[in-house]
Amino acid sequence: MKKTNVKHFLIAAFSAIIFVSLVVSCNKRDDFHTQNAVSEGINSEKLELKIVQFQSQLEYYRSHPNVKSGELMSIEEAIWNLETFFNVSYAYPEFGLASNQIDTLVFGLPSTSGNVDVGDVVTLYDEIVQEIAKLYHNNPLEDKKYFILNINQGAVTATTTELILYSVIGQERGIQPSDPGTSLQNLFENQYWKYGDLLGTCSGQQLGSDAAIKLDEALNLFNERRKNYPVPNTGRYVFIDLETIDVSGDAYQNQNGNHLMFYIEKSIGVPFTDGEKCLDPDELNFHYLGLQQVVYNRIPDDYSFASNRMLVSAGISGTKRDINDDSNSPYHCLIHDGLFTYGNRVNIINLPDEREELPNLD
């Protein structure tokens, strides 16, 4: 269960590594999609029962570390338990985000014929808590909260199942925004930002931020879906059956053939002009509205989401990418990539509102 990889998908305005997958084209949309049978038909009472059951398993195996009971659960159930119990224990999805950082971690879980040993699942859970605690306490964001953890299944071998974790740490916003419908035309008034790569404004100021970060902040700030679902009057809620979808800037166009997310492509050797690298207020507003189309309409339609499936968090990064493969003439692009996490919200009534503090291991 050794951690095999850690990557960073930076959204906040500070220096770090930008997460960029190795690709052979500028389009790197991820078509991973799953419907989790573990939670089919689940309600608040059933959810709370499953949480308590997994908590009992954690407590038993922690107090009997040398016991090999042979108790098994399916890989699907293991992922559901790891993700849901962590989010119930540590996550604050009800908080709005001013900015965020998405970290990607990869673990291996011993498995055979689609099943895993419960003791191994408990051991892995504790390893996940430790690794995410390090990320959280080393994160320089002010007023930070742990926002959400999504676990996706990766490659499967005869002895191991790969688990891909998307961990979102956010900066809590200090004020509630007005209705986004009232101020779209002025949302980016007098703002001119370079496309990405933390290059700052078009005049070379505010290095460490860029147009992608500003669009991400706006999208998370004015997440209409989440605004329509306030915290319940009694108890709280948790998102289950999470999935993170990786979308490239050239994946979606409007009826006029314009990319909804920022994307410009040219042949290698033809440089991008300063004007192409810079997004003015009209372009920022266009791509902000385009992002709303992508996350609230296009992705849900493509993946046939049920009406109760909601956008939980968004992460956008901008970069310049050079492509030179055997199937195409060499080209390069300026592009915004997105990681968009969706889930189903279930209210929790009988569990405490308080969440645990991620352990400080220093």
N, C-alpha and C positions, 0 to 999 in steps of 0.2 A: 504494500500500500504506500510505497514511497512516492512522494510528490515528484513528478517527472518534468514539470514545466510550469513557468509562471510568465504571463505576458500582461502588459498594461495597455488599456484603451483610455487615453487621457482626455478628459473633458474640462477639468478645471484649469485655471490660468496659472500654472506653475510648470517649471521644467521637469520633465520625466520622459520615459520612453513611450513613443506612440506605438500602439498595437497595430501592426499591419501584417495580415496573413500573406504567405507566399502564394502567389497566383500566377497564372499564365495569360491573364487578360485583365483589363480594367474592371470587368464585371465579376464580382465575387459574392454574389447573392447565395445565401445558404438555404437550401430547400428542406432542411431538417424540420420535421413536424410530427407531433405525436398526440394521440388522445390517450390519457392515462386511465386504464380500466380500474385501477385501484380505488379511485374516488368517484366512480360512476354512481350517480344518484345520491351523492353524499350531502348531508345537511349539517347544521351546527352541532346537533347532538352526536351524530356518528363521527364527525371530525374530532370532537373533544374526546370521544372514547378511543379513537385510534391514537391520538396524541398521548393519552394516559397509558395505553398499552405499550407504546414504544418507550415511554419514560421508565416504565417498570423493567423492560428489558435492559435499558441502559444501566439502571441501578443494580440489577442482578449481576450482570457480567462485569461491571466495574468492581463490585465487591467479591467476585469470584473469578479473578483474571486467569486462573489456570484450568478452569473448567472447560472441557470440550463436550458440550451436550449433544452436538450433532443437529441442533435446531436450525432449520433452513427457512429462508424466505426467497421469493422471486427477486430478480434484479430490479424489476419495475417497482415492486413494493419497497425494496431497500432505498432506491432513489427517492421515492415519495416520502418515506420516513425521514431520511437525512435532510432533505430540503425543507419539509414542512416543520419538523421539530426545531431546526435551527432558526427558521423565521419566526416561529412562535416565541422562541426564547430570547432572540437578540434583535429582531428587525423592527423598524418603525416605518412601515409603508404609508402611514397616514400623514407623515410630514411632507410638505412641499419642498422641492429641491431648487436652490439657486444655481448650483453647479454640482458636478459629481465626477467620480472616477470609477471606471469599470475595470476590474482586474480579472484576468482569466487564469485559472489554475487547472492542472490536469493531474488526476490521481488514478491509480490502478487498484481495482477491487478483485481479489481472488474469486473465481466463479467456475461452476461446472454445470453444463447443460441448462443454463438459464437460471440457476439458483446460487445463493450465497449463504455462507455460514453467518448466523446472527452475531456471534462473537466477533467476527471480522468486521461486520457493519458497525458495531459499537466502537471497536478500535479505530476505524476510519472516521467515525463521527468526531472523536476526540482529536484526531489529527487535523481535521478540517477546522475545528474551533481554534486550535493553536495557530494554524497558518493564517486564518482570517484575522485573528487577534493581532498578529504581527503587522498585517497590512493596515489595519485600522489605527493602531497606535503610532505607526510610522507615517500616517497620512497627515500632511500639513494643513488641510482645510480647517478653517475656524468654524465653530458652532456645528461640528459634524455629527451626523447620526449614521448608524448602520441602517441601510435602507432595504435591501432585498438580496437574497441568494437564490440563484437558479442553477440547477444541476441537470445537465443533459447527458444522455448516454452516448459514448463515442464508439471506438472500434472494439470488437469482441474477438478474443482468441479462445483456444480450447481451455485455457486456465485463468484468463483475466478479462475483466470488463473495464474499459476506460471510461472515466467520469470526467466531464468537462464542466467546470464551475465558473459561472459569471457572478462576480461579487460586486455589489454597488454600494459605495460609500458616498454620502451626499452632504452638502452644506445646506443646513436648514435656512429657508428664506425667512426674513424678519417680518414681512407684511403680506397680507393676502392681496392678490392682484384684482383689479377691476375686471368686469366682464370683457374678455378679449375681443368680443364683437364690437366694442365701442371705440377701440383705439388702434385698429390694425394699420390704418394709413399712416399713423405717426409712430409706429412701434420702433422704427430704426431711423427716425428723423436726424439728419446731420451726422449719420454714422457711415464711415467708409473703412472697410476692413479687408485686409488681404485674405485670400481663400482659406489658408490653413498653415500647417507646419509652425505654429506659434509665432508667425511673422509680424503680428501686431496690426496697427492701422496702416492705411495706404500712405501715410506720411512718415512711417517708420517709428511711430510711438507705441507704447504699451506692448513691447515685446513680451511674449509669453501668453498672449491671447490671439484670437483670429476670428474670422467670419464663422467658421464651423462651431467654435465654442459659443459665440454669441447666439447663433441659431439654436444650439442645444439648450442654452439657458432659457431662451424664449419659449421653446417647445415644452420644456419641463415646467416652467412657470405658469404657462397658460394651458395646462393639460385639462381640456374641457371635460373629458370623460371622468377624470378623478374628482374634479370640482363638483360634479353632479352626484357624487356618492360620499357624503360626509361621514365622519366617524359615528357609529351608532350611539344612541343615548345611553344604552347599557352595554357594558363589555366593549369589545373591540373587534377588529376583523383581521383575517390573514388571507393572503393570496396563495392559492394552490394550483397545481398543474401548470407551473410556469414553463415557458419556453422563450428562448432568446433567438431572434431571427436576424441574420446578418444580411444587410441590404447595401448594394453598391449604388453610387450616384447615377449610373446609366441604366438602372433597372426599370424606371418608370418615366413615362413622358405624358404630356397632355395631348389634347386633340390636334394641336398645332405642331407637334413634334418637338416641343421644348422639354428639356429634362426638369422634372419636378425637384429633384435634388441637384446640387451644383455639379456640373460635369462639362469639361472642355477637353477635346482630343485633337492632337496634331501629330504629323509625321515627325519621327526623330530628326533632329537637325533644324527644324523650324521652331524658333523660340516662342515662348508665350510673351505677349506684350505686357507692359505694366497695367494697361487697362483691363486685360483679361485676368490678371492676377488679383485685381481689386474689385470688390463688390460694393456698389453704391446703395443708397437707401432703397431705391426701387427694386434692385436685384435681391437685396436681403429680404424685403417684404414678399417678393415673388416666391423665393425658395422657402420662406417660413410658411406661407399658405400652401405651397407644394408639399412640404413635410406633413402638414395636417392631412392633406389628401392621401399621402402614402400611409401614414400610421392609423388613420381612422377609417379609411375606405379601401384603398388598394390591397394592403396586406390582409385585412380581414376577409375581403372577397376572395383573394387568391387561396387562402388557407381555409375557407369555409368556416370561419369562426362562428360560434353561437353568439346570440345577441348579448349574453352576459359576460362575454370575454372582453377584458379591458386592457388598455395600455397601462403598464405599471411604471416603466422607466424607459428613457431614451438616452442614447449616447451617440454623438456625432463627432467625427474627426475629419480634418481636411489634410490632404497630402498631394505631392507630385509623384507620379508613378511612371517608370520607364518599362516598356514591354518589348521584348525581343524574343519571339519564338519562331518555330519553323512554319507555322500555319499562316502567319500574317506578316505584312511588312512592318518593320519596327515603328513603334509610335510611343508617344507619351501622353499623359493626361493629368489635368488638375481635377481632383475628385473629392467629394464628401462621401464617406462611408458611415453607415448607421448600424448600431446594435439596439434592437427594440425588443423589450421584454413584455410579454403578455401573460395574463393569468386570470383565474376565476376567483372572485371575492366571496368569502364565507364569513359571516359574523360569528364571533366567539363570545358566549354569554357567561359561562361558569368558570372560565379561567381568569387568573388575576391580570390586571392591566399592566402591572409592573413587569419590566423585562430585565434580564440579567445583564450585568456589565461584562463585556468581552475581557478576558483575563489579560493583565499586563505582565508579560513574561520577562521583562527586563530586570 
